[in-house]
Amino acid sequence: MTVTAARTTAHRAAAPDPVPARRLRLESGAFTHPGPRGSNEDAFLASAPVFVVADGVGGHRHGEAASGAVVRRFEALVGAPTVRPAAVGAAIRAAAADVAALADGRGPEPGSTLAGVAWAVDDGDPAWLVVGIGDSRVYLLRGGVLRQVTTDHTLAQELRDAGAEEVAAGSTLLTRALGRGVPLADQWLLPAAAGDRVLVCTDGLTRVVDDATLAAVLSAEPGPTDAARALLRAAVRGGAVDDVTVVVVDAIGEAGSGAEGEHA
């Protein structure tokens, strides 16, 4: 199997009425649950300045190894004050090669989604560096309004973008994944503002919890750990059919940074 390095793009994305604050600190909460299958092919990293999730595909053995390989490539960024797009791009390329190298010709080809945010600087102001490939997602809650920042890389989304009025259930097939072909990972730079709350999650959450519920929970819970726990519980109680991983990140306060991650 030929391993081709992942390519990345970075650009500024419009944000609703951003009011960047120059001195912010980060707080986060993270939980993961194996769902009904008893095995977890998700992985996450929630340690400033990097907050990412990965959802492995290709069967349990390959899926778990793939998501773990992706997350490990971002661990080298932990502890830095901020992250540059080039550093995220390098981590993506290395992760894509690591996942592709897991292929052994026995069973489905390994792959992994990736979604997350890293703390960055854009024109001297703090910014969210958002990355996404596959169907894991990043959402931004600002001023009580929740919006999905990343775009799903699935056949279903491509059909909707092409104007299809109905989308078959089987069209959840991924059109991009790390380790498969030549993945093109999207990157966005969003101005950060005090009070921002970012949700990073795998599709185990969004397949059973709709956007209205996501917004309600994220708006109601006082802290990121409480919010992440409540969303995980909503997914499990809602009949989760897949692994569920939830990371919530808040931009608050003044100088400094902190993060916490837990397994439910």
Accessible surface in RSA format (square Angstrom, percent):
REM  Atomic radii and reference values for relative SASA: ProtOr
REM  Chains: A
REM  Algorithm: Lee & Richards
REM  Probe-radius: 1.40
REM  Slices: 20
REM RES _ NUM      All-atoms   Total-Side   Main-Chain    Non-polar    All polar
REM                ABS   REL    ABS   REL    ABS   REL    ABS   REL    ABS   REL
RES MET A   1   129.45  67.0  44.62  29.5  84.83 202.0  56.25  47.8  73.20  97.0
RES THR A   2   119.04  84.7  95.05  96.4  24.00  57.2  64.44  86.6  54.61  82.5
RES VAL A   3    68.62  45.2  40.73  36.9  27.90  67.2  41.52  36.1  27.11  73.5
RES THR A   4    57.64  41.0  49.76  50.4   7.88  18.8  36.99  49.7  20.65  31.2
RES ALA A   5    53.02  48.8  42.72  65.9  10.31  23.4  44.03  62.0   9.00  23.8
RES ALA A   6     1.55   1.4   0.00   0.0   1.55   3.5   0.00   0.0   1.55   4.1
RES ARG A   7   139.15  58.4 135.07  68.9   4.07   9.7  63.97  87.4  75.18  45.6
RES THR A   8    41.29  29.4  15.95  16.2  25.35  60.4   0.00   0.0  41.29  62.4
RES THR A   9    60.02  42.7  54.11  54.9   5.91  14.1  54.85  73.7   5.17   7.8
RES ALA A  10    55.58  51.1  22.30  34.4  33.27  75.7  22.53  31.7  33.05  87.5
RES HIS A  11    88.83  48.5  79.56  55.3   9.27  23.7  70.36  72.5  18.46  21.5
RES ARG A  12   146.91  61.7 123.66  63.0  23.25  55.4  53.10  72.6  93.81  56.9
RES ALA A  13    22.52  20.7  12.73  19.6   9.79  22.3  19.11  26.9   3.41   9.0
RES ALA A  14    93.55  86.0  68.61 105.9  24.94  56.7  79.96 112.6  13.59  36.0
RES ALA A  15    17.79  16.4   0.00   0.0  17.79  40.5   1.94   2.7  15.84  42.0
RES PRO A  16    56.42  41.1  41.51  37.8  14.92  54.2  53.33  44.0   3.10  19.3
RES ASP A  17   130.54  91.4 111.26 110.7  19.29  45.6  37.16  87.5  93.38  93.1
RES PRO A  18    51.53  37.6  35.38  32.3  16.15  58.7  35.38  29.2  16.15 100.4
RES VAL A  19   113.45  74.7 108.27  98.0   5.18  12.5 109.76  95.4   3.69  10.0
RES PRO A  20    54.04  39.4  34.16  31.1  19.89  72.3  34.16  28.2  19.89 123.6
RES ALA A  21    25.90  23.8  19.55  30.2   6.35  14.4  25.90  36.5   0.00   0.0
RES ARG A  22   175.36  73.6 148.77  75.8  26.59  63.3  60.90  83.2 114.45  69.4
RES ARG A  23   156.56  65.7 145.26  74.0  11.30  26.9  59.17  80.9  97.39  59.0
RES LEU A  24    13.31   7.4   0.55   0.4  12.76  32.1   0.55   0.4  12.76  34.3
RES ARG A  25    85.95  36.1  85.84  43.8   0.10   0.2  20.99  28.7  64.95  39.4
RES LEU A  26     1.73   1.0   1.28   0.9   0.45   1.1   1.28   0.9   0.45   1.2
RES GLU A  27    57.53  33.0  56.66  42.9   0.87   2.1  17.08  33.0  40.44  33.0
RES SER A  28     0.53   0.4   0.00   0.0   0.53   1.2   0.00   0.0   0.53   0.7
RES GLY A  29     0.64   0.8   0.00   N/A   0.64   0.8   0.64   1.8   0.00   0.0
RES ALA A  30     0.08   0.1   0.00   0.0   0.08   0.2   0.00   0.0   0.08   0.2
RES PHE A  31     9.11   4.6   9.11   5.6   0.00   0.0   9.11   5.5   0.00   0.0
RES THR A  32     8.31   5.9   6.74   6.8   1.58   3.8   6.70   9.0   1.61   2.4
RES HIS A  33    51.51  28.2  51.51  35.8   0.00   0.0  27.86  28.7  23.66  27.5
RES PRO A  34    41.27  30.1  41.27  37.6   0.00   0.0  41.27  34.1   0.00   0.0
RES GLY A  35    13.03  16.1   0.00   N/A  13.03  16.1   3.77  10.3   9.26  20.7
RES PRO A  36    93.74  68.3  50.25  45.8  43.48 158.1  63.41  52.4  30.32 188.5
RES ARG A  37   127.41  53.5  92.59  47.2  34.82  82.9  58.61  80.1  68.80  41.7
RES GLY A  38    63.91  78.8   0.00   N/A  63.91  78.8  31.73  87.1  32.17  72.1
RES SER A  39    30.93  26.1  25.25  33.7   5.68  13.1  22.37  47.6   8.57  12.0
RES ASN A  40    34.63  23.9  24.95  24.1   9.68  23.3  18.68  45.0  15.95  15.4
RES GLU A  41    14.37   8.2  14.37  10.9   0.00   0.0   0.44   0.9  13.93  11.4
RES ASP A  42    13.61   9.5   0.18   0.2  13.43  31.8   0.00   0.0  13.61  13.6
RES ALA A  43    21.66  19.9  15.14  23.4   6.51  14.8  21.66  30.5   0.00   0.0
RES PHE A  44    33.28  16.7  14.76   9.1  18.52  48.2  14.76   9.0  18.52  53.0
RES LEU A  45    23.58  13.1  21.78  15.6   1.80   4.5  23.58  16.6   0.00   0.0
RES ALA A  46     9.36   8.6   0.03   0.0   9.33  21.2   0.03   0.0   9.33  24.7
RES SER A  47    37.69  31.9  37.67  50.3   0.02   0.0  14.37  30.6  23.33  32.7
RES ALA A  48    15.06  13.8   7.90  12.2   7.15  16.3   8.09  11.4   6.97  18.5
RES PRO A  49     2.09   1.5   2.09   1.9   0.00   0.0   2.09   1.7   0.00   0.0
RES VAL A  50     0.95   0.6   0.95   0.9   0.00   0.0   0.95   0.8   0.00   0.0
RES PHE A  51     0.35   0.2   0.35   0.2   0.00   0.0   0.35   0.2   0.00   0.0
RES VAL A  52     2.04   1.3   2.04   1.8   0.00   0.0   2.04   1.8   0.00   0.0
RES VAL A  53     0.00   0.0   0.00   0.0   0.00   0.0   0.00   0.0   0.00   0.0
RES ALA A  54     0.00   0.0   0.00   0.0   0.00   0.0   0.00   0.0   0.00   0.0
RES ASP A  55    11.82   8.3  11.82  11.8   0.00   0.0   0.00   0.0  11.82  11.8
RES GLY A  56     3.30   4.1   0.00   N/A   3.30   4.1   0.00   0.0   3.30   7.4
RES VAL A  57    39.82  26.2  37.18  33.7   2.64   6.4  39.82  34.6   0.00   0.0
RES GLY A  58    11.32  14.0   0.00   N/A  11.32  14.0   2.31   6.3   9.01  20.2
RES GLY A  59    39.86  49.2   0.00   N/A  39.86  49.2  31.55  86.6   8.31  18.6
RES HIS A  60    90.06  49.2  80.68  56.1   9.38  24.0  57.90  59.7  32.16  37.4
RES ARG A  61   139.02  58.4 129.30  65.9   9.71  23.1  79.54 108.7  59.48  36.0
RES HIS A  62     8.18   4.5   7.30   5.1   0.88   2.3   4.20   4.3   3.98   4.6
RES GLY A  63     0.00   0.0   0.00   N/A   0.00   0.0   0.00   0.0   0.00   0.0
RES GLU A  64    86.28  49.5  82.48  62.4   3.80   9.0  23.47  45.4  62.80  51.3
RES ALA A  65    37.61  34.6  26.88  41.5  10.73  24.4  36.77  51.8   0.84   2.2
RES ALA A  66     0.00   0.0   0.00   0.0   0.00   0.0   0.00   0.0   0.00   0.0
RES SER A  67     0.76   0.6   0.76   1.0   0.00   0.0   0.00   0.0   0.76   1.1
RES GLY A  68    15.39  19.0   0.00   N/A  15.39  19.0  14.87  40.8   0.52   1.2
RES ALA A  69     7.37   6.8   6.07   9.4   1.30   3.0   7.00   9.9   0.37   1.0
RES VAL A  70     0.00   0.0   0.00   0.0   0.00   0.0   0.00   0.0   0.00   0.0
RES VAL A  71    10.52   6.9  10.52   9.5   0.00   0.0  10.52   9.1   0.00   0.0
RES ARG A  72   141.99  59.6 131.19  66.9  10.79  25.7  54.66  74.7  87.33  52.9
RES ARG A  73   105.71  44.4  96.33  49.1   9.38  22.3  14.63  20.0  91.08  55.2
RES PHE A  74     1.80   0.9   1.80   1.1   0.00   0.0   1.80   1.1   0.00   0.0
RES GLU A  75    88.05  50.6  77.48  58.6  10.57  25.2  23.24  44.9  64.81  52.9
RES ALA A  76    96.73  88.9  55.67  85.9  41.06  93.4  68.83  96.9  27.90  73.9
RES LEU A  77    28.04  15.6  26.13  18.7   1.91   4.8  28.04  19.7   0.00   0.0
RES VAL A  78    56.25  37.0  34.74  31.4  21.51  51.8  34.74  30.2  21.51  58.3
RES GLY A  79    64.62  79.7   0.00   N/A  64.62  79.7  35.04  96.2  29.58  66.2
RES ALA A  80    41.84  38.5  29.17  45.0  12.68  28.8  35.08  49.4   6.77  17.9
RES PRO A  81   119.09  86.8  98.49  89.8  20.60  74.9 110.56  91.3   8.53  53.0
RES THR A  82    50.03  35.6  38.30  38.8  11.73  28.0  13.97  18.8  36.05  54.5
RES VAL A  83     6.07   4.0   1.00   0.9   5.07  12.2   4.05   3.5   2.02   5.5
RES ARG A  84   184.60  77.5 182.00  92.8   2.60   6.2  54.71  74.8 129.89  78.7
RES PRO A  85    44.24  32.2  43.35  39.5   0.89   3.2  43.35  35.8   0.89   5.5
RES ALA A  86    76.69  70.5  61.43  94.8  15.26  34.7  72.64 102.3   4.05  10.7
RES ALA A  87    34.93  32.1  24.30  37.5  10.64  24.2  32.04  45.1   2.89   7.6
RES VAL A  88     3.01   2.0   3.01   2.7   0.00   0.0   3.01   2.6   0.00   0.0
RES GLY A  89     1.38   1.7   0.00   N/A   1.38   1.7   1.38   3.8   0.00   0.0
RES ALA A  90    46.72  43.0  41.63  64.2   5.10  11.6  42.58  60.0   4.15  11.0
RES ALA A  91     8.26   7.6   2.55   3.9   5.71  13.0   7.62  10.7   0.64   1.7
RES ILE A  92     0.00   0.0   0.00   0.0   0.00   0.0   0.00   0.0   0.00   0.0
RES ARG A  93    98.01  41.2  95.97  48.9   2.04   4.9  26.63  36.4  71.38  43.3
RES ALA A  94    27.48  25.3  18.64  28.8   8.84  20.1  26.84  37.8   0.64   1.7
RES ALA A  95     0.00   0.0   0.00   0.0   0.00   0.0   0.00   0.0   0.00   0.0
RES ALA A  96     1.99   1.8   0.96   1.5   1.03   2.3   0.96   1.4   1.03   2.7
RES ALA A  97    36.40  33.5  34.22  52.8   2.17   4.9  34.48  48.6   1.92   5.1
RES ASP A  98    42.02  29.4  36.05  35.9   5.97  14.1  12.47  29.3  29.55  29.5
RES VAL A  99     0.00   0.0   0.00   0.0   0.00   0.0   0.00   0.0   0.00   0.0
RES ALA A 100     6.38   5.9   3.47   5.4   2.91   6.6   3.52   5.0   2.86   7.6
RES ALA A 101    77.25  71.0  44.49  68.7  32.76  74.5  53.20  74.9  24.05  63.7
RES LEU A 102    57.33  31.9  46.11  33.0  11.21  28.2  49.67  34.9   7.66  20.6
RES ALA A 103    37.11  34.1  14.81  22.9  22.29  50.7  15.63  22.0  21.48  56.9
RES ASP A 104    57.94  40.6  26.42  26.3  31.52  74.5  35.28  83.0  22.66  22.6
RES GLY A 105    80.09  98.8   0.00   N/A  80.09  98.8  41.44 113.7  38.65  86.6
RES ARG A 106   171.64  72.1 157.61  80.3  14.02  33.4  76.64 104.7  94.99  57.6
RES GLY A 107    58.01  71.5   0.00   N/A  58.01  71.5  28.24  77.5  29.77  66.7
RES PRO A 108    85.32  62.2  71.83  65.5  13.49  49.0  84.11  69.4   1.21   7.5
RES GLU A 109    73.78  42.4  62.56  47.3  11.22  26.7  27.79  53.7  45.99  37.5
RES PRO A 110     0.44   0.3   0.44   0.4   0.00   0.0   0.44   0.4   0.00   0.0
RES GLY A 111     0.00   0.0   0.00   N/A   0.00   0.0   0.00   0.0   0.00   0.0
RES SER A 112     0.00   0.0   0.00   0.0   0.00   0.0   0.00   0.0   0.00   0.0
RES THR A 113     0.95   0.7   0.95   1.0   0.00   0.0   0.95   1.3   0.00   0.0
RES LEU A 114     0.00   0.0   0.00   0.0   0.00   0.0   0.00   0.0   0.00   0.0
RES ALA A 115     0.00   0.0   0.00   0.0   0.00   0.0   0.00   0.0   0.00   0.0
RES GLY A 116     0.00   0.0   0.00   N/A   0.00   0.0   0.00   0.0   0.00   0.0
RES VAL A 117     1.29   0.9   0.40   0.4   0.89   2.1   1.28   1.1   0.01   0.0
RES ALA A 118     4.64   4.3   4.24   6.5   0.40   0.9   4.31   6.1   0.33   0.9
RES TRP A 119    23.69   9.5  23.22  11.2   0.47   1.1   6.05   3.2  17.64  28.6
RES ALA A 120     1.03   0.9   1.03   1.6   0.00   0.0   1.03   1.4   0.00   0.0
RES VAL A 121    82.71  54.4  57.74  52.3  24.96  60.2  57.74  50.2  24.96  67.7
RES ASP A 122    22.76  15.9  17.18  17.1   5.58  13.2   4.80  11.3  17.96  17.9
RES ASP A 123   122.14  85.6  81.23  80.8  40.92  96.8  40.69  95.8  81.46  81.2
RES GLY A 124    49.85  61.5   0.00   N/A  49.85  61.5  28.27  77.6  21.58  48.3
RES ASP A 125    36.88  25.8  36.84  36.7   0.03   0.1   5.83  13.7  31.05  31.0
RES PRO A 126    11.59   8.4  10.68   9.7   0.91   3.3  11.03   9.1   0.56   3.5
RES ALA A 127     0.47   0.4   0.47   0.7   0.00   0.0   0.47   0.7   0.00   0.0
RES TRP A 128     1.23   0.5   1.23   0.6   0.00   0.0   1.23   0.7   0.00   0.0
RES LEU A 129     1.16   0.6   0.33   0.2   0.83   2.1   0.33   0.2   0.83   2.2
RES VAL A 130     0.91   0.6   0.91   0.8   0.00   0.0   0.91   0.8   0.00   0.0
RES VAL A 131     4.27   2.8   4.27   3.9   0.00   0.0   4.27   3.7   0.00   0.0
RES GLY A 132     2.31   2.8   0.00   N/A   2.31   2.8   2.19   6.0   0.12   0.3
RES ILE A 133     1.04   0.6   0.00   0.0   1.04   2.5   0.04   0.0   1.00   2.7
RES GLY A 134     1.05   1.3   0.00   N/A   1.05   1.3   0.00   0.0   1.05   2.4
RES ASP A 135    21.33  14.9  20.53  20.4   0.80   1.9   5.71  13.4  15.63  15.6
RES SER A 136     1.78   1.5   0.00   0.0   1.78   4.1   0.04   0.1   1.74   2.4
RES ARG A 137    47.76  20.1  47.65  24.3   0.11   0.3   0.47   0.6  47.29  28.7
RES VAL A 138     1.23   0.8   1.23   1.1   0.00   0.0   1.23   1.1   0.00   0.0
RES TYR A 139     0.74   0.3   0.74   0.4   0.00   0.0   0.74   0.6   0.00   0.0
RES LEU A 140     2.55   1.4   1.91   1.4   0.64   1.6   1.91   1.3   0.64   1.7
RES LEU A 141    15.51   8.6  14.79  10.6   0.71   1.8  14.79  10.4   0.71   1.9
RES ARG A 142    24.76  10.4  20.14  10.3   4.62  11.0  21.27  29.1   3.49   2.1
RES GLY A 143    79.45  98.0   0.00   N/A  79.45  98.0  44.54 122.2  34.91  78.2
RES GLY A 144    58.30  71.9   0.00   N/A  58.30  71.9  27.16  74.5  31.14  69.7
RES VAL A 145    91.82  60.4  86.97  78.7   4.85  11.7  89.81  78.0   2.01   5.4
RES LEU A 146    31.43  17.5   4.80   3.4  26.64  67.0   4.80   3.4  26.64  71.7
RES ARG A 147    72.06  30.3  66.49  33.9   5.57  13.3  41.20  56.3  30.86  18.7
RES GLN A 148    60.85  34.0  37.12  27.1  23.73  56.5  14.28  30.4  46.58  35.3
RES VAL A 149    14.25   9.4   2.17   2.0  12.08  29.1   2.87   2.5  11.38  30.9
RES THR A 150     5.67   4.0   1.42   1.4   4.26  10.1   1.34   1.8   4.34   6.6
RES THR A 151    63.97  45.5  57.75  58.6   6.22  14.8  33.87  45.5  30.11  45.5
RES ASP A 152    14.38  10.1  11.35  11.3   3.03   7.2   0.39   0.9  13.99  14.0
RES HIS A 153    12.01   6.6   9.80   6.8   2.21   5.7  11.14  11.5   0.87   1.0
RES THR A 154     9.53   6.8   9.53   9.7   0.00   0.0   6.40   8.6   3.13   4.7
RES LEU A 155    64.36  35.8  64.36  46.0   0.00   0.0  64.36  45.2   0.00   0.0
RES ALA A 156     5.72   5.3   5.72   8.8   0.00   0.0   5.72   8.1   0.00   0.0
RES GLN A 157    41.14  23.0  41.14  30.1   0.00   0.0   2.78   5.9  38.36  29.1
RES GLU A 158    92.63  53.2  86.27  65.3   6.36  15.1  33.53  64.9  59.10  48.3
RES LEU A 159    63.77  35.5  63.62  45.5   0.15   0.4  63.77  44.8   0.00   0.0
RES ARG A 160   128.12  53.8 112.11  57.1  16.01  38.1  43.50  59.5  84.61  51.3
RES ASP A 161   105.58  74.0  66.39  66.1  39.19  92.7  34.21  80.5  71.37  71.2
RES ALA A 162    89.66  82.4  45.63  70.4  44.03 100.2  58.60  82.5  31.06  82.3
RES GLY A 163    55.84  68.9   0.00   N/A  55.84  68.9  35.18  96.6  20.65  46.3
RES ALA A 164    41.01  37.7  16.94  26.1  24.07  54.8  27.26  38.4  13.74  36.4
RES GLU A 165   176.25 101.2 134.89 102.1  41.35  98.5  54.98 106.3 121.27  99.0
RES GLU A 166   156.39  89.8 134.38 101.7  22.02  52.4  52.83 102.2 103.56  84.5
RES VAL A 167    44.33  29.2  13.16  11.9  31.17  75.1  14.14  12.3  30.19  81.9
RES ALA A 168    75.10  69.1  56.69  87.5  18.41  41.9  67.63  95.2   7.47  19.8
RES ALA A 169    97.41  89.6  69.77 107.7  27.64  62.9  81.84 115.3  15.57  41.2
RES GLY A 170    64.80  79.9   0.00   N/A  64.80  79.9  42.94 117.8  21.86  49.0
RES SER A 171     4.76   4.0   3.31   4.4   1.45   3.3   3.99   8.5   0.77   1.1
RES THR A 172    93.62  66.6  87.40  88.6   6.22  14.8  61.93  83.2  31.69  47.9
RES LEU A 173   115.78  64.5 107.90  77.2   7.87  19.8 115.36  81.0   0.42   1.1
RES LEU A 174    34.43  19.2  16.73  12.0  17.69  44.5  16.73  11.8  17.69  47.6
RES THR A 175    57.27  40.7  21.85  22.1  35.42  84.4  28.03  37.6  29.24  44.2
RES ARG A 176    68.58  28.8  61.63  31.4   6.95  16.5  18.03  24.6  50.55  30.6
RES ALA A 177     3.35   3.1   1.86   2.9   1.49   3.4   1.86   2.6   1.49   3.9
RES LEU A 178     0.00   0.0   0.00   0.0   0.00   0.0   0.00   0.0   0.00   0.0
RES GLY A 179     3.34   4.1   0.00   N/A   3.34   4.1   2.81   7.7   0.53   1.2
RES ARG A 180    78.70  33.0  69.51  35.4   9.20  21.9  27.81  38.0  50.89  30.8
RES GLY A 181    55.11  68.0   0.00   N/A  55.11  68.0  41.14 112.9  13.96  31.3
RES VAL A 182    73.63  48.4  51.86  46.9  21.77  52.5  52.13  45.3  21.50  58.3
RES PRO A 183     3.87   2.8   0.61   0.6   3.26  11.8   3.87   3.2   0.00   0.0
RES LEU A 184    48.81  27.2  48.28  34.5   0.53   1.3  48.28  33.9   0.53   1.4
RES ALA A 185     0.00   0.0   0.00   0.0   0.00   0.0   0.00   0.0   0.00   0.0
RES ASP A 186    19.67  13.8  19.67  19.6   0.00   0.0   2.57   6.0  17.10  17.1
RES GLN A 187     1.28   0.7   1.28   0.9   0.00   0.0   0.00   0.0   1.28   1.0
RES TRP A 188    28.75  11.5  28.69  13.9   0.06   0.1  13.03   6.9  15.71  25.5
RES LEU A 189    22.17  12.3  21.91  15.7   0.26   0.7  22.07  15.5   0.10   0.3
RES LEU A 190     2.02   1.1   1.98   1.4   0.04   0.1   2.02   1.4   0.00   0.0
RES PRO A 191    38.02  27.7  35.98  32.8   2.04   7.4  37.70  31.1   0.32   2.0
RES ALA A 192     0.00   0.0   0.00   0.0   0.00   0.0   0.00   0.0   0.00   0.0
RES ALA A 193     6.03   5.5   6.03   9.3   0.00   0.0   6.03   8.5   0.00   0.0
RES ALA A 194    62.76  57.7  40.18  62.0  22.58  51.4  40.39  56.9  22.38  59.3
RES GLY A 195    56.89  70.2   0.00   N/A  56.89  70.2  33.77  92.7  23.12  51.8
RES ASP A 196     0.89   0.6   0.21   0.2   0.68   1.6   0.00   0.0   0.89   0.9
RES ARG A 197    17.67   7.4  17.41   8.9   0.26   0.6   7.34  10.0  10.33   6.3
RES VAL A 198     2.12   1.4   2.12   1.9   0.00   0.0   2.12   1.8   0.00   0.0
RES LEU A 199     0.27   0.2   0.03   0.0   0.25   0.6   0.03   0.0   0.25   0.7
RES VAL A 200     0.00   0.0   0.00   0.0   0.00   0.0   0.00   0.0   0.00   0.0
RES CYS A 201     0.27   0.2   0.26   0.3   0.01   0.0   0.00   0.0   0.27   0.3
RES THR A 202     0.40   0.3   0.01   0.0   0.39   0.9   0.40   0.5   0.00   0.0
RES ASP A 203    17.31  12.1  17.08  17.0   0.23   0.6   5.38  12.7  11.93  11.9
RES GLY A 204     1.25   1.5   0.00   N/A   1.25   1.5   0.65   1.8   0.60   1.3
RES LEU A 205     0.00   0.0   0.00   0.0   0.00   0.0   0.00   0.0   0.00   0.0
RES THR A 206    25.21  17.9   5.90   6.0  19.31  46.0   2.20   3.0  23.01  34.8
RES ARG A 207   137.08  57.6  99.80  50.9  37.28  88.8  36.66  50.1 100.43  60.9
RES VAL A 208    47.99  31.6  14.57  13.2  33.42  80.5  23.27  20.2  24.72  67.0
RES VAL A 209     7.39   4.9   3.39   3.1   4.00   9.6   6.30   5.5   1.09   3.0
RES ASP A 210    89.75  62.9  77.29  76.9  12.46  29.5  42.95 101.1  46.80  46.7
RES ASP A 211    71.41  50.0  67.09  66.8   4.32  10.2  30.02  70.6  41.39  41.3
RES ALA A 212    76.37  70.2  59.47  91.8  16.90  38.5  68.52  96.5   7.85  20.8
RES THR A 213    54.30  38.6  50.83  51.5   3.47   8.3  30.25  40.6  24.04  36.3
RES LEU A 214     0.00   0.0   0.00   0.0   0.00   0.0   0.00   0.0   0.00   0.0
RES ALA A 215    24.27  22.3  23.77  36.7   0.50   1.1  24.15  34.0   0.12   0.3
RES ALA A 216    60.94  56.0  48.00  74.1  12.94  29.4  57.78  81.4   3.16   8.4
RES VAL A 217    27.24  17.9  24.17  21.9   3.07   7.4  27.24  23.7   0.00   0.0
RES LEU A 218     2.62   1.5   0.16   0.1   2.46   6.2   0.16   0.1   2.46   6.6
RES SER A 219    69.05  58.3  34.89  46.6  34.16  78.7  34.66  73.8  34.39  48.2
RES ALA A 220    80.13  73.7  45.81  70.7  34.32  78.1  55.27  77.8  24.86  65.9
RES GLU A 221    52.43  30.1  47.21  35.7   5.23  12.4   1.31   2.5  51.12  41.7
RES PRO A 222   114.52  83.5  77.55  70.7  36.97 134.4  89.16  73.6  25.37 157.7
RES GLY A 223    17.37  21.4   0.00   N/A  17.37  21.4  17.36  47.6   0.01   0.0
RES PRO A 224    10.48   7.6  10.48   9.6   0.00   0.0  10.48   8.7   0.00   0.0
RES THR A 225    22.01  15.7  21.80  22.1   0.21   0.5  21.71  29.2   0.31   0.5
RES ASP A 226    55.10  38.6  51.81  51.6   3.30   7.8   8.67  20.4  46.43  46.3
RES ALA A 227     0.00   0.0   0.00   0.0   0.00   0.0   0.00   0.0   0.00   0.0
RES ALA A 228     0.00   0.0   0.00   0.0   0.00   0.0   0.00   0.0   0.00   0.0
RES ARG A 229    71.60  30.1  71.60  36.5   0.00   0.0  15.56  21.3  56.04  34.0
RES ALA A 230    23.78  21.9  16.67  25.7   7.11  16.2  19.43  27.4   4.35  11.5
RES LEU A 231     0.00   0.0   0.00   0.0   0.00   0.0   0.00   0.0   0.00   0.0
RES LEU A 232     7.18   4.0   7.18   5.1   0.00   0.0   7.18   5.0   0.00   0.0
RES ARG A 233   120.93  50.8 119.12  60.7   1.81   4.3  25.37  34.7  95.56  57.9
RES ALA A 234    29.30  26.9  16.65  25.7  12.65  28.8  24.11  34.0   5.20  13.8
RES ALA A 235     0.00   0.0   0.00   0.0   0.00   0.0   0.00   0.0   0.00   0.0
RES VAL A 236    63.19  41.6  51.09  46.3  12.09  29.1  51.41  44.7  11.78  31.9
RES ARG A 237   196.69  82.6 158.36  80.7  38.33  91.3  65.42  89.4 131.27  79.6
RES GLY A 238    49.14  60.6   0.00   N/A  49.14  60.6  25.03  68.7  24.10  54.0
RES GLY A 239    43.53  53.7   0.00   N/A  43.53  53.7  35.59  97.7   7.94  17.8
RES ALA A 240    11.41  10.5   2.38   3.7   9.03  20.5   2.38   3.3   9.03  23.9
RES VAL A 241    82.88  54.5  68.76  62.2  14.12  34.0  68.83  59.8  14.04  38.1
RES ASP A 242    17.12  12.0  17.06  17.0   0.06   0.1   3.20   7.5  13.92  13.9
RES ASP A 243     0.79   0.6   0.36   0.4   0.43   1.0   0.29   0.7   0.50   0.5
RES VAL A 244     0.00   0.0   0.00   0.0   0.00   0.0   0.00   0.0   0.00   0.0
RES THR A 245     0.00   0.0   0.00   0.0   0.00   0.0   0.00   0.0   0.00   0.0
RES VAL A 246     0.00   0.0   0.00   0.0   0.00   0.0   0.00   0.0   0.00   0.0
RES VAL A 247     0.00   0.0   0.00   0.0   0.00   0.0   0.00   0.0   0.00   0.0
RES VAL A 248     0.00   0.0   0.00   0.0   0.00   0.0   0.00   0.0   0.00   0.0
RES VAL A 249     0.00   0.0   0.00   0.0   0.00   0.0   0.00   0.0   0.00   0.0
RES ASP A 250    11.10   7.8  11.10  11.0   0.00   0.0   3.12   7.4   7.97   8.0
RES ALA A 251     0.00   0.0   0.00   0.0   0.00   0.0   0.00   0.0   0.00   0.0
RES ILE A 252    49.45  28.1  47.54  35.4   1.91   4.6  49.45  35.6   0.00   0.0
RES GLY A 253    42.79  52.8   0.00   N/A  42.79  52.8  22.79  62.5  20.00  44.8
RES GLU A 254   130.87  75.1 129.06  97.6   1.81   4.3  39.80  77.0  91.07  74.4
RES ALA A 255    54.97  50.5  35.28  54.4  19.70  44.8  38.52  54.2  16.46  43.6
RES GLY A 256    50.96  62.8   0.00   N/A  50.96  62.8  38.99 107.0  11.97  26.8
RES SER A 257    78.80  66.6  42.46  56.7  36.34  83.7  16.34  34.8  62.47  87.5
RES GLY A 258    32.70  40.3   0.00   N/A  32.70  40.3  31.32  86.0   1.37   3.1
RES ALA A 259    41.06  37.8   2.16   3.3  38.90  88.5   4.57   6.4  36.49  96.7
RES GLU A 260    83.36  47.9  77.09  58.3   6.27  14.9  32.45  62.8  50.92  41.6
RES GLY A 261    42.41  52.3   0.00   N/A  42.41  52.3   7.67  21.1  34.74  77.8
RES GLU A 262    67.14  38.5  61.51  46.5   5.64  13.4  28.87  55.8  38.28  31.3
RES HIS A 263   138.38  75.6 111.12  77.2  27.26  69.7  78.09  80.5  60.29  70.2
RES ALA A 264    73.44  67.5  16.91  26.1  56.53 128.6  48.48  68.3  24.96  66.1
END  Absolute sums over single chains surface
CHAIN  1 A    11160.0       7984.8       3175.2       6090.9       5069.1
END  Absolute sums over all chains
TOTAL         11160.0       7984.8       3175.2       6090.9       5069.1
